[in-house]
Amino acid sequence: MNLLEKLIYKKKVITLDKFIDIALYNKQLGYYQTKKIFSRDGDFITSPFISSIFSEMISIWIVSYWIYLKKPKQINILELGPGNGFMINQIINSLKKIKTFDAKFTIYLHEKSESLVKVQKKNLNIFKNIIWTKNINKIKQYPTIIIANEFFDAFPIKQFFKINTKWHEQCISFKNNIKRIIYYKNKINNNSLKKYSKFFNINKSRVIEYPVKIENYINSISKIIKKNNGIFLTFDYGYSDSIGKNTLRAIKKHKIVNLLKEYTDCDITFDVNFNILKNIFKKNNIRHIGTVSQNFFLQKLGIMERATQIIKKQNVNDSKDLILSINKLINPKEMGSTFQALAFCNKDCKFNIGFI
Ligand SMILES: C[S@@+](CC[C@H](N)C(=O)[O-])C[C@H]1O[C@@H](n2cnc3c(N)ncnc32)[C@H](O)[C@@H]1O
């Protein structure tokens, strides 16, 4: 038995979020602590790995916001969940090439996996002014531009199912006779779901998924936004609906696998219900700039114009690769509409780039 099975055996039942937290982030067993994740030959691929043009578009967005703020002398860029540091590496490199951008900038990285922090330190060792922070609330000075790609989809979630008229929490238990872990639905008091009624229509939903730490994060991000004209841009897969869905899945080698059999060796993810983000930011008096498809955002930022410039300077094979990569990023049948861009800023901020 591994340490997670031992724990379930001892406790008899643990909640799904606890199970996912250990399966993804435990130092000895966690997927994000022990596996080589990000690459074409890994288990899944994220936009910055497809082409650096994705990060270039984010750099242009960052510079546009800096211009909107009337070019402050110093800013911070905070990335949440930087993976192996690929995206921020590309962003730093492209910011250095944009001649109009002459601000001093400090990069803050917030990463839960200690082993990924090591990878990030190695991959980013040529850059100065990078600070790894466990507590983003400590960022107090200068306008802070917060960015994230596939951050919330890596959060442990709670799941609730309505069976007949009674709500049950999804849990994991150990079945002695087969010596395996199994799903176990624990009946709960229907009133305990009231706290989710801000985000979901509890009467009409039959499933509710809730990322446990999301409210803390959005509250912290809101404070940073309010403090010094901050802004937040995030990309993720998800939906906006008050009717909850069962979207939990385990991914290995780009395919969906059986979570309970493969959990030591696969990513565990879900579709983020963006209503949760929008609702908490709204409560915090933060403006929702918009939610648009990745395709819309990248085209508005000029991905095609940038591709035309690059293609003029490179050989035919590299150009073919670039066109294929851009297709993957923006084609609605690929990542173009599955992935959404969302942005949030101060109530009085009129910045809209990428969203109209
Ligand atoms: C799906 S990966 C995306 C990585 C990277 N952004 C990319 O696009 O390649 C999720 C990242 O978020 C990190 N992460 C998840 N939850 C976190 C949390 N609560 N605090 C900090 N980092 C977290 C993971 O360790 C991982 O680096």
The ligand as a MOL file (V3000), in Angstrom:
LIG
                    3D

  0  0  0     0  0            999 V3000
M  V30 BEGIN CTAB
M  V30 COUNTS 27 29 0 0 0
M  V30 BEGIN ATOM
M  V30 1 C -1.7610 22.5500 -15.1200 0
M  V30 2 S -0.2990 23.1850 -14.4660 0 CHG=1
M  V30 3 C -0.0230 24.5960 -15.5240 0
M  V30 4 C 1.4140 25.0320 -15.5610 0
M  V30 5 C 1.7480 26.2400 -16.4260 0
M  V30 6 N 0.9910 27.3910 -16.0490 0
M  V30 7 C 1.5480 25.9390 -17.8850 0
M  V30 8 O 0.6580 26.5180 -18.5050 0
M  V30 9 O 2.3090 25.1260 -18.4310 0 CHG=-1
M  V30 10 C -0.8060 23.8960 -12.9180 0
M  V30 11 C 0.2930 24.6070 -12.1670 0
M  V30 12 O -0.2730 25.2590 -11.0210 0
M  V30 13 C 0.4380 24.8520 -9.8420 0
M  V30 14 N -0.5020 24.9830 -8.7140 0
M  V30 15 C -1.6770 24.3500 -8.5350 0
M  V30 16 N -2.2860 24.7560 -7.4060 0
M  V30 17 C -1.4980 25.7120 -6.8800 0
M  V30 18 C -1.5920 26.5520 -5.7230 0
M  V30 19 N -2.6120 26.4750 -4.8850 0
M  V30 20 N -0.6010 27.4340 -5.5040 0
M  V30 21 C 0.4520 27.5410 -6.3570 0
M  V30 22 N 0.6070 26.7670 -7.4500 0
M  V30 23 C -0.3520 25.8690 -7.7170 0
M  V30 24 C 0.8850 23.4410 -10.1960 0
M  V30 25 O 1.8660 22.9400 -9.3500 0
M  V30 26 C 1.3810 23.6760 -11.6320 0
M  V30 27 O 2.6010 24.3640 -11.6620 0
M  V30 END ATOM
M  V30 BEGIN BOND
M  V30 1 1 1 2
M  V30 2 1 2 3
M  V30 3 1 2 10
M  V30 4 1 3 4
M  V30 5 1 4 5
M  V30 6 1 5 6
M  V30 7 1 5 7
M  V30 8 2 7 8
M  V30 9 1 7 9
M  V30 10 1 10 11
M  V30 11 1 11 12
M  V30 12 1 11 26
M  V30 13 1 12 13
M  V30 14 1 13 14
M  V30 15 1 13 24
M  V30 16 1 14 15
M  V30 17 1 14 23
M  V30 18 2 15 16
M  V30 19 1 16 17
M  V30 20 1 17 18
M  V30 21 2 17 23
M  V30 22 1 18 19
M  V30 23 2 18 20
M  V30 24 1 20 21
M  V30 25 2 21 22
M  V30 26 1 22 23
M  V30 27 1 24 25
M  V30 28 1 24 26
M  V30 29 1 26 27
M  V30 END BOND
M  V30 END CTAB
M  END
